[in-house]
């Protein structure tokens, strides 16, 4: 029979594992206005959300990203994504995020 905890450091590591899991659901509503845009949303930390906006088209785009955590005021970011490039937008909140709602609106530049 093998031991489950190997020494004090192994037990401490196993005890900290639940504290490092901070995944929360992310809903993204998009309005791309005919642009060839894709995105990846991330739960960066328990109070930080981010989105990577990829422009696969041949036209530069201006994108407005609204991060909404519910009771706190929404955070709005405006990014310009050049054709064939990508950009990141990030928002930090004062409370722990339980569910993130992101609105992505892109228009040709």
ABEGO torsion letter per residue (X at the ends): XBBABBEAAAAAAAAAAAAABABBBBBBBBBAGGBBBBBBBBBABAABBBBBBBBABABBBBBBBBBBAEABBBBBBBBBBBBGBBBBBBBBBABBBABBBBBBBBBBX
